[in-house]
Every structure is written in C-alpha cells, then in structure tokens.
C-alpha cells in the first residue's frame, strides 16, 4: 500500500492517482471531470458540492465516485 492514500497500483502495473472535486459547477462538469475520466493515470473517487443539483449533474458523469 502506498503511503499516499490516493495512489493505487493497477493490475497492469500502472499507477493511478485518485482525485476528488470540491465544487461541481460548470468548470467541473465541462472540463475537470471529463479530463480526469479520460486520463489513463487518474481516477475520480469523490465529489462534493452543497448544491445538490450541481452534484447530481457531475455524479452522472462519474457514477463510481463517492458523492
């Protein structure tokens, strides 16, 4: 286990960093979440926003992330 909780070793030997997004506005929805989901070395693990509708919009892009 890595000393950094967000860093994991995948079965294929690649390393992926777990990311969380705080604030799920249009920048997170249109740019940040899609970029993290497309990156081979990243995984989106958590989402946070006090606006439930904004949180739900981004959560639809990343159903495996904790919201």
Backbone torsions as a table, in degrees:
resi	resn	phi	psi	omega
1	UNK	NA	135.2	178.7
2	UNK	-70.8	152.7	176.3
3	UNK	-69.4	-24.6	177.5
4	UNK	-96.0	117.1	-171.7
5	UNK	-62.3	-27.1	-177.9
6	UNK	-82.1	-7.6	-176.8
7	UNK	-97.9	124.8	179.9
8	UNK	-126.8	155.0	173.1
9	UNK	-102.8	122.3	178.7
10	UNK	-82.3	164.5	-177.8
11	UNK	-59.8	-30.5	-178.4
12	UNK	-84.0	5.8	177.9
13	UNK	92.0	-7.3	178.7
14	UNK	-77.1	154.2	177.8
15	UNK	-108.6	134.9	-179.9
16	UNK	-125.6	136.8	177.5
17	UNK	-98.0	130.4	176.9
18	UNK	-82.5	131.3	-178.0
19	UNK	-117.1	151.0	171.5
20	UNK	-125.9	146.5	177.6
21	UNK	-113.0	125.1	174.5
22	UNK	-109.8	112.7	-175.4
23	UNK	101.0	105.6	-172.5
24	UNK	-109.1	43.9	177.1
25	UNK	-75.8	-163.4	-173.6
26	UNK	-65.5	-32.9	179.2
27	UNK	-66.1	-44.0	178.1
28	UNK	-63.9	-42.7	-177.6
29	UNK	-69.6	-45.4	-173.0
30	UNK	-86.2	-25.3	-172.7
31	UNK	-126.2	-53.9	-171.0
32	UNK	-68.8	-54.7	-178.6
33	UNK	-60.3	-47.3	178.2
34	UNK	-60.5	-37.1	179.0
35	UNK	-66.2	-42.9	179.1
36	UNK	-66.5	-39.3	-179.8
37	UNK	-68.6	-28.3	-179.7
38	UNK	-85.5	-18.7	-176.1
39	UNK	-76.0	132.5	-179.3
40	UNK	-70.4	-24.5	-175.9
41	UNK	-105.1	18.7	-178.8
42	UNK	-135.3	156.1	171.6
43	UNK	-142.9	139.4	-179.0
44	UNK	-91.5	113.8	-172.3
45	UNK	-109.5	-21.1	-175.9
46	UNK	-150.6	147.1	177.6
47	UNK	-132.5	145.5	179.7
48	UNK	-148.2	132.0	173.0
49	UNK	-162.0	142.8	178.7
50	UNK	-79.3	-14.6	175.5
51	UNK	-90.2	107.8	-175.1
52	UNK	-60.5	-34.9	-179.8
53	UNK	-68.4	-42.5	177.9
54	UNK	-64.8	-41.9	177.8
55	UNK	-60.5	-43.5	-179.2
56	UNK	-65.0	-38.2	179.2
57	UNK	-61.6	-44.4	-179.9
58	UNK	-74.6	-35.2	179.5
59	UNK	-62.7	-28.7	176.1
60	UNK	-65.6	-28.2	177.9
61	UNK	-76.2	-30.2	-175.1
62	UNK	-131.8	75.0	-175.3
63	UNK	-65.0	-18.3	179.3
64	UNK	-85.5	-10.0	-179.0
65	UNK	-77.8	144.8	175.3
66	UNK	-74.5	132.0	179.8
67	UNK	-122.5	NA	NA
